[in-house]
Amino acid sequence: MRTSAPSQPGGGIAADDTVAISLHINGELRHVLTDRRATLLDTLRERLALTGTKKGCDRGECGACTVHIDGRRVLACLALAVMAEGREVITIEGVTPADGLHPVQASFIEHDALQCGYCTPGQVMSAIACIREGRATSDDEIREFMSGNLCRCSAYPQIVAAVRAAAAGA
Amino acid sequence: MQHFAYSRVATLADAINAMQQPDAMVIAGGTELLNWMKEGIAAPARLIDVNGIADLAQVTADDRGLRIGALARLSDVAEHPVVRTAYPAIAQALLASASPQIRNMATIGGNLMQRTRCPYFRAEVEVPCNKRRPGSGCAAMSGNDRTAAVLGATAQCIATHPSDLAVALAALDATVHVTGASGPRSIPLVSFYRQPDGTTERETRLDAGELITAIEVPASAVARQSRYLKLRERASYEFALVSVAVGLDVEEGRIRAASIALGGVAPKPWRLCATEDALQRVTLSDEAAVRKTLTADFADATPGRHNGFKVELAKRAVVRALQMAGEGA
């Protein structure tokens, strides 16, 4: 897991790199001061306290930071926050009902599809999109279309089962 | 990350104007450029966000061919009904690329501008690499060259080009349309990439201040019966060790025309022109005869210490891809 600071050491932002942006996140318009160089991922986590989206590799290799932008699954570590202005961002917090779980979340628990849980928000966001795309019709297809989400605990068989079951119920 | 200015443009003309400023780079999908900036491989002073140029995201097709706007996303092109039926190697190459998330972000133009995945080029702590720092040397030559080129490498660089899409486009005789301050021009895909020379850091014939606007692929029988085969160390989400795009025109079991490009083995998509000529009138099901046609194109192969397997793997991949394309008829 990378721990490098998104902006300046100590978490501050140099004045000339500060930008005020407005992001549509989980159905709300959020006004936020961030660093022009900050990824959407770091802005979600460090500026908006939306820490459900996880920072794994920070290079687009692991899928832990998967969110939806304009209804499509993408990687928040490979998008600048300033590029997300004017678009609809949905994070794991945005798919979780106030009084329960999204069916895909429930299916992950039901099928024991996690161990440490660090990749799980990204897996769930990817799985919701995978099912919506119609790419969860067989185990092979689920494996192929969930391949952008790594699980270092290797809960893959359970993840495939969880996605398959959630797709059947969708 | 270094400081940069960020601006959005809504028209191609505005993009070209903005790109004439010093140290300006275009950002679209961002899936390559942001990693370069994080690693210190690129340090643009200005980022020009071109995602608002709606015209450049169109995919259109007619009887003569296919036109893919440079800002079309990989996932959208892969799912396009005409691409799937009339240019299947393109759809297959795109679906074998990256992950679903990255395919939703990455653009066709950006895909062609990818840089090598050579681990020495991408190293977090910089090592000698003529692409990364011109004149610094090549750590791969004395290091692990397992993923390196076996065709077309030079004394400057043995890196391979990573794009799957470019291999399919090379086999299907695609043209790259670009625009710059002096107007539009077009470059055949097969000559879009340069072989490494004294300016190894310059990988394409795109000039500074120019932007890819579209890719055109002519319609043909060969394109309709095309196939992309990608061999890698994992079943998914991995770059190719060897890949091959083939297009076939077969009449009564005999090859009338074949078109073949290899990926993962050279600094650019590598057309097998001698093989294509030799395959004419060969019976597709005669595996020994098909294999024999490959001899000339591999005569100049220069495997290194850890990548000798690529020569045999590439030959077998071509034979198999031709068989697969034939079965699809």
Contacts between the chains, C-beta under 8 A, distances in Angstrom:
chain1	res1	chain2	res2	distance
A	16	B	3	7.1
A	17	B	3	6.2
A	19	B	6	8.0
A	36	B	3	8.0
A	36	B	4	7.1
A	36	B	6	5.6
A	37	B	1	4.5
A	37	B	2	7.9
A	37	B	3	7.4
A	37	B	4	7.0
A	39	B	34	7.1
A	58	B	38	7.0
A	59	B	35	5.5
A	59	B	38	7.1
A	60	B	31	5.8
A	60	B	35	6.6
A	60	B	101	7.9
A	60	B	102	6.1
A	63	B	99	6.7
A	63	B	101	6.3
A	66	B	101	5.7
A	72	B	75	7.7
A	72	B	104	4.4
A	73	B	100	6.3
A	73	B	101	5.0
A	73	B	104	6.1
A	74	B	101	5.4
A	74	B	104	5.3
A	74	B	105	5.0
A	75	B	31	7.5
A	75	B	101	4.9
A	75	B	102	6.7
A	75	B	105	6.8
A	77	B	34	7.8
A	78	B	29	7.7
A	78	B	30	5.3
A	78	B	31	4.9
A	78	B	34	5.3
A	78	B	35	7.3
A	78	B	102	7.4
A	78	B	105	6.3
A	79	B	30	5.8
A	79	B	34	7.7
A	79	B	105	7.3
A	80	B	6	7.3
A	80	B	27	7.7
A	80	B	30	6.8
A	80	B	34	7.1
A	80	B	47	7.8
A	82	B	6	5.4
A	82	B	49	8.0
A	83	B	27	7.3
A	83	B	30	6.7
A	83	B	49	6.0
A	83	B	51	7.1
A	126	B	100	7.2
A	126	B	101	6.8
A	129	B	100	7.3
A	130	B	100	7.0
A	133	B	100	7.5
A	135	B	100	7.6
A	143	B	235	7.6
A	143	B	236	7.1
A	144	B	235	7.6
A	144	B	236	5.3
A	145	B	100	5.5
A	147	B	99	6.0
A	147	B	100	7.9
A	147	B	235	7.7
A	147	B	236	3.7
A	147	B	237	4.2
A	148	B	98	7.5
A	148	B	99	2.5
A	148	B	100	5.5
A	148	B	101	4.9
A	148	B	102	6.7
A	148	B	237	5.8
A	149	B	99	7.9
